[in-house]
Amino acid sequence: MKIKHFIPLSMAAITIMTATIPVTTALASTGNDYATVSKTDDRTVTPRYRYVLSIDTGVYPSASGTEYDLNIQGPNLVSVSGTAVLYKQTASGTYTKIDSESLRLEGNDIWYTGYLKSSGSGKYKIEFTGTAYAADGSEPISIRNYGSY
């Protein structure tokens, strides 16, 4: 009687263990290329890229203009270039471009603060799209964030 229960339980255990092996192998084979997105807070996503370990942005609109920051870190990072675009939400919910600036920033620990014009109170979006350069390659990067006044 005990053998009758032992064999089906053993087969079930072997089946379960065998089914998980390919999944583990597939997850382990991602290497250093693009890693899984892991959110650390509302504005920072890390890791997401090969050369960029951390990327963060903030937007702070006011009546006198809009301040924004862009923070990018990566140990092998040489420079970043791209465009920061400021949008304002319309009454219909879409976003209209208000201002922009092209950037070329150097180093592996970039902390940049920029100023763009505002267009009255409301909800704003900053969007940075560019390229991160390292000694052994480059990759496209992008990040956005929202702010209101």
Buried (B, 14 or more C-beta within 10 A) or exposed (E): EEEEEEEEEEEEEEEEEEEEEEEEEEEEEEEEEEBEEEEEEEBBBBBBBBBBBBBBBBBBBEEEEBBBBBBBBBEBBBBBBBEBBBBBBEEEEEBEEBBBEEBEBEEBEBEBEBEBEBBEEEBBBBBBEBEBBBEEEBBEBEBBBBBEE
